[in-house]
């Protein structure tokens, strides 16, 4: 069949691009080999948030006496939590399917591979489809570093397998202290499971503002964290490591490889179409166009920003550009969130990044306990922080970072402000509802205006 646009991959980049292009009048086909929603919906964002919410409810039930609520015989059922997770995923997959059909997107179930600059073949059926434009949105897969003893070891899992377990681990070692590793650590530690996180770099969450990350680290209760530590090998259920202080080992019933993700570039016909790629992903320009003018690559597969909402932003922008409505991608303004309890979110530059630019800056760091709603709901022993960075002369906001409940829900406002060049003076005039945690941003900004 002939289309205006074929999209390979139905994740948050692919299905958003399909919807946007179809609403703009293009004839669109969406090829997906598994389930609509991609990794985010089926094996990532949504499943983990469903489970993390279960853990939060359990933890709050155990520790709510100070707030006047006493719960007895609180139990957690992994099968019930998994059933809830699966029902949520199924409903959301069905919603996307409905959305595609509503917008007349032609859904093709199968494994697609490029057969030329404007053609794509379905491996299972041999069908050939052509289009003026093709968007590759094939996503990424869990990375498996070459650790001796990790291959063919039943104790060693990726996030995909860990999300399908039927019994709780007796103990867990997580190799990798990035977002995936820390979220899983937070979940399992909630139930008193012994969790050890091993991170090769000097600190966990290395891309995050260091001051904020240190505050967040104090919220991770019951988790042993070994930073600046390299895993040397795995033997059965034992992880061997080395750092400047010692060579040691830790044993666990389960071992999670949370060492990042790698772009899914194999087996999709990049060579046949002449598309350039490397170990970091498909090479694209700032509009997500590859070296082949008719082919674009969005989301994890181009390696520029491995976040679901980044993929959606890329997909929306590319679809609009193909439809003749040139749209820029806000590369410097993608927010990020770590979904623990509390949450950690940020957007713009970290303080380390500002220092590297040489820009003269001012900052305001405010403990979250200064906020009325935070204190009312969490008390004086809870850790949290709000931090704002601004250019000294102009007052332009450079970065915003927050450790607090609801952080992921409110960071978008600061993303919009920074992307549009808002200044301290302008944001001081913004009115934040009271009492809300979002007022932390306003109060931190007020600390820069004196």
C-alpha positions in Angstrom: 0.0 0.0 0.0 1.0 3.6 -0.5 1.0 6.1 2.3 2.1 9.7 3.0 3.8 8.5 6.2 4.8 5.1 7.7 5.8 4.9 11.3 7.9 2.0 12.6 7.1 1.5 16.3 3.9 2.2 18.3 5.5 3.6 21.5 5.0 7.1 22.9 6.9 8.6 20.0 5.3 6.5 17.3 1.6 6.7 18.2 1.8 10.4 19.1 3.4 11.1 15.7 0.7 9.0 14.0 -2.2 10.8 15.7 -0.7 14.2 15.0 0.0 13.4 11.3 -3.4 11.9 10.8 -5.2 14.9 12.3 -3.2 17.1 9.9 -4.6 15.2 6.9 -1.9 12.7 6.1 -2.5 9.1 5.2 -0.6 7.2 8.0 0.4 3.6 8.7 1.7 2.5 12.1 3.7 -0.7 12.3 4.0 -2.4 15.7 5.2 -6.0 16.3 4.1 -6.4 19.9 1.6 -4.1 21.7 0.8 -0.5 21.2 2.4 1.8 23.8 5.8 0.3 23.4 8.2 -0.1 26.3 6.8 2.8 28.2 3.3 1.5 28.5 3.9 -2.2 28.5 7.3 -2.7 30.3 8.4 0.6 31.7 6.7 3.9 32.8 3.2 2.7 33.5 3.9 -0.7 35.1 6.5 0.7 37.4 4.4 3.7 38.5 1.5 1.3 39.2 3.7 -0.8 41.5 5.4 2.3 43.1 1.9 3.6 44.0 1.1 0.2 45.7 4.4 0.5 47.7 3.6 4.1 48.7 0.1 3.1 50.0 1.6 0.2 51.9 4.3 2.4 53.5 1.9 5.1 54.4 -0.5 2.6 56.0 2.3 1.4 58.2 3.5 4.8 59.2 0.4 6.9 59.5 -0.1 6.9 63.3 1.4 10.3 63.7 -1.3 11.6 61.4 -4.1 10.1 63.4 -4.6 6.9 61.4 -3.8 3.5 62.8 -3.8 0.6 60.4 -3.6 -3.0 61.6 -2.7 -6.2 59.7 -1.4 -4.4 56.7 -0.4 -6.8 54.0 1.0 -6.5 50.5 0.0 -9.0 47.8 2.3 -9.1 44.8 -0.2 -11.1 42.7 -2.9 -8.5 43.3 -0.5 -5.6 42.6 0.6 -7.3 39.4 -3.1 -7.9 38.4 -3.8 -4.2 39.0 -0.7 -3.3 36.9 -1.8 -5.6 34.1 -5.4 -4.3 34.0 -4.1 -0.7 33.9 -1.8 -1.6 31.0 -4.5 -3.4 29.1 -6.9 -0.5 29.4 -4.4 2.0 28.2 -3.3 -0.2 25.2 -7.0 -0.4 24.3 -7.3 3.4 24.6 -4.4 3.9 22.1 -5.9 1.4 19.7 -9.2 3.3 19.8 -7.4 6.6 19.3 -5.6 5.2 16.2 -8.8 3.9 14.7 -10.6 7.1 15.5 -8.0 9.1 13.5 -8.0 6.6 10.6 -4.4 5.4 11.2 -3.8 2.2 9.4 -2.5 -0.3 12.0 -0.1 -3.0 10.8 0.7 -5.8 13.2 4.1 -7.3 12.4 7.9 -6.8 12.3 8.8 -4.0 9.9 12.2 -3.5 8.2 13.3 -0.8 5.7 13.8 -2.1 2.2 14.7 1.3 0.7 14.5 5.1 1.4 10.8 5.1 0.9 9.7 1.5 1.4 9.2 -0.9 4.3 8.6 -4.7 4.3 6.6 -6.7 6.9 8.8 -9.7 7.7 5.9 -12.1 8.6 3.8 -11.5 5.6 6.3 -10.2 3.0 4.0 -7.2 2.3 5.7 -4.1 0.9 4.5 -0.6 1.8 5.8 2.7 0.5 5.5 6.3 1.7 7.0 9.7 1.0 8.2 9.8 4.6 9.2 7.1 7.1 9.6 7.7 10.9 11.6 5.1 12.8 10.4 4.9 16.4 11.7 1.5 17.3 12.7 2.5 20.9 15.4 0.7 22.9 16.2 -2.5 24.9 17.7 -3.0 28.3 21.5 -2.9 28.0 23.4 -6.0 29.2 27.0 -5.1 30.0 29.6 -7.9 29.5 29.9 -8.8 33.2 31.4 -12.3 33.6 28.8 -14.7 34.9 25.8 -12.6 33.9 24.8 -14.5 30.8 22.5 -17.5 31.2 22.3 -16.9 34.9 18.7 -17.4 36.1 19.3 -15.0 39.1 20.2 -12.1 36.7 17.2 -10.2 35.4 16.6 -7.0 33.4 13.7 -4.7 34.2 11.5 -6.6 31.7 11.8 -9.8 33.6 11.6 -8.2 37.0 8.2 -6.7 36.1 6.8 -10.2 35.6 8.0 -12.0 38.8 5.3 -13.9 40.7 7.0 -13.9 44.2 8.8 -11.2 46.1 12.7 -11.5 46.1 14.2 -12.5 49.4 16.9 -9.9 48.6 18.0 -7.9 45.6 21.2 -6.5 44.2 20.7 -3.7 41.6 23.6 -3.0 39.3 23.2 0.6 38.2 22.1 3.7 40.2 20.2 5.5 37.5 16.5 6.2 37.4 15.5 2.6 36.6 17.7 1.2 39.4 16.6 3.7 42.0 12.9 3.3 41.3 13.1 -0.5 41.7 15.2 0.0 44.8 12.6 2.2 46.3 9.8 -0.2 45.5 11.3 -3.4 47.0 12.8 -1.6 50.0 9.3 -0.5 51.0 8.6 -4.1 52.0 11.7 -4.6 54.1 13.5 -6.5 51.4 17.3 -6.1 51.6 18.3 -4.0 48.6 21.9 -3.1 47.6 22.6 -0.7 44.8 26.0 -0.7 43.1 26.9 2.3 41.0 30.1 2.7 39.1 30.1 6.6 39.1 30.7 8.7 42.2 27.0 9.2 42.9 23.6 7.8 42.1 21.5 9.6 39.5 24.7 11.2 38.0 22.9 13.5 35.5 20.9 15.2 38.2 21.9 18.4 40.1 24.3 17.2 42.8 22.8 19.1 45.7 19.3 17.9 44.9 20.5 14.3 44.4 22.2 14.3 47.8 18.9 15.4 49.5 17.0 12.7 47.5 19.6 10.1 48.6 18.6 10.7 52.2 15.0 9.7 51.4 16.0 6.3 50.3 15.5 4.3 53.5 16.7 0.8 54.0 18.9 0.7 50.9 22.6 0.1 50.9 24.3 2.2 48.2 27.8 1.5 47.0 29.0 4.3 44.7 32.3 4.5 42.8 32.1 0.8 42.8 32.7 -1.5 39.8 31.1 -4.9 39.4 33.8 -7.4 38.4 31.8 -10.6 38.1 28.8 -12.6 39.1 28.9 -16.2 40.3 25.5 -17.8 40.8 23.7 -15.4 43.3 26.8 -13.5 44.3 27.9 -10.1 42.9 31.6 -9.4 43.2 32.7 -5.8 43.2 35.8 -3.5 43.6 36.2 0.1 44.8 39.1 2.2 46.2 38.4 0.8 49.7 37.9 -2.9 49.1 37.1 -5.9 47.0 33.9 -7.4 48.3 30.8 -9.3 47.4 27.1 -9.3 48.1 24.6 -12.2 47.7 21.0 -11.9 46.8 18.2 -14.1 45.5 17.7 -11.7 42.5 20.1 -9.5 40.6 18.8 -6.6 38.5 20.8 -5.2 35.6 19.8 -1.6 35.5 22.7 -0.3 33.5 20.7 1.8 31.0 19.2 1.1 27.6 20.5 0.7 24.1 18.8 1.9 20.9 16.9 -0.8 19.0 18.7 -0.5 15.6 19.2 -4.2 14.8 17.1 -5.9 12.2 15.1 -2.9 11.0 16.9 -2.5 7.6 19.0 0.6 8.3 21.8 -0.7 6.0 19.4 -1.4 3.2 18.0 2.1 3.3 21.5 3.7 3.8 20.7 5.2 7.1 23.7 6.1 9.3 23.9 4.8 12.8 26.4 4.0 15.5 26.5 2.6 19.1 24.6 5.6 20.4 21.7 5.2 17.9 20.5 6.5 14.6 22.3 9.7 13.6 19.9 12.6 13.2 20.0 16.4 13.0 18.1 18.7 15.4 14.8 18.1 13.5 15.3 14.3 13.9 16.0 13.8 10.2 18.5 11.2 9.2 21.1 11.4 6.4 18.3 10.0 4.1 15.9 12.9 3.6 12.8 10.8 3.6 13.6 9.0 6.8 13.4 10.3 10.3 14.2 8.8 13.7 12.5 9.8 17.0 12.7 8.7 20.7 15.2 6.3 22.2 16.4 5.0 18.9 18.3 8.3 18.1 19.9 8.3 21.5 19.4 12.0 22.1 16.9 11.8 25.0 15.7 8.5 26.4 12.5 9.7 28.0 8.9 8.9 26.9 7.8 12.5 26.9 10.8 13.4 24.8 9.8 10.8 22.3 6.3 12.2 22.2 7.6 15.8 21.7 9.9 14.6 18.9 7.0 12.6 17.2 4.7 15.6 17.4 7.3 18.0 16.0 8.3 15.7 13.1 4.7 14.9 12.2 4.0 18.6 12.0 7.1 19.3 10.0 6.3 16.6 7.5 2.8 18.1 7.2 4.3 21.5 6.3 4.1 23.1 9.7 7.8 23.4 10.7 8.1 22.8 14.5 11.2 23.0 16.6 12.1 20.4 19.2 12.9 21.9 22.7 16.0 19.8 23.2 17.4 21.9 26.1 14.1 21.9 28.0 13.0 18.3 28.5 12.1 17.8 32.1 12.8 14.6 34.0 11.4 12.8 37.0 12.4 10.1 39.4 9.2 8.5 40.7 10.0 7.5 44.3 8.4 8.7 47.4 8.9 11.6 47.4 9.6 12.4 43.7 12.6 14.2 42.3 12.1 16.4 39.2 14.1 19.0 37.3 14.4 21.0 34.1 17.0 23.2 32.5 20.6 23.3 33.7 22.0 21.8 36.8 24.4 23.8 38.9 27.3 21.8 37.6 26.3 22.6 34.1 25.8 26.3 34.8 29.3 26.4 36.3 30.8 24.8 33.1 29.2 27.5 31.0 30.8 30.3 32.9 27.6 32.2 33.3 27.4 34.4 36.4 24.5 33.0 38.3 22.6 33.2 41.6 20.7 30.4 43.3 18.1 29.8 45.9 17.8 26.5 47.8 14.8 26.1 50.1 14.0 23.1 52.3 10.7 21.6 51.5 9.6 21.8 55.2 9.2 25.5 54.7 6.1 24.8 52.6 2.8 24.5 54.4 1.3 21.5 52.5 4.6 19.6 52.6 4.8 20.0 56.3 1.2 19.2 57.0 1.4 16.0 55.0 5.0 14.8 55.8 6.2 16.4 59.0 9.6 17.8 60.1 11.5 14.6 59.6 10.8 14.4 55.9 13.5 15.4 53.4 12.9 17.7 50.5 14.4 20.7 48.6 13.5 23.2 46.0 16.3 24.9 44.0 16.2 27.6 41.4 19.2 28.9 39.3 19.1 32.2 37.5 21.4 34.3 35.4 22.8 37.1 37.7 22.4 40.1 35.4 19.2 39.3 33.5 17.4 37.3 36.1 16.6 34.6 33.4 15.7 31.3 35.0 18.3 28.7 34.1 17.2 25.6 36.0 14.6 24.3 38.5 15.0 21.2 40.7 12.7 19.8 43.4 12.5 16.9 45.8 9.0 16.6 47.1 5.7 14.8 46.7 4.0 15.8 43.4 7.3 17.0 41.9 6.5 15.3 38.6 3.1 16.9 38.4 4.3 20.5 38.8 7.7 20.6 37.0 6.0 21.3 33.7 5.3 24.9 34.8 9.0 25.6 35.2 9.7 23.9 31.9 7.4 26.3 30.2 8.9 29.3 32.0 12.5 28.4 31.2 11.7 27.5 27.6 10.1 30.9 27.1 12.9 32.9 28.8 11.0 33.8 32.0 12.9 36.0 34.5 12.8 36.1 38.3 10.8 39.3 38.2 8.2 37.8 35.9 7.7 34.7 37.9 7.4 36.7 41.1 4.2 38.0 39.7 2.8 34.5 39.1 0.1 33.5 41.5 0.4 30.0 43.0 -2.6 28.4 44.7 -2.3 28.0 48.5 -1.6 25.6 50.1 0.2 23.7 47.4 3.7 22.2 47.1 4.1 24.2 43.9 4.5 27.3 46.1 8.0 26.1 46.8 9.0 27.4 43.4 7.5 30.8 44.1 9.2 31.0 47.5 12.5 29.9 46.1 12.2 32.5 43.3 11.5 35.1 46.0 14.8 34.3 47.5 16.5 35.5 44.4 14.9 38.9 44.2 16.3 40.4 47.4 
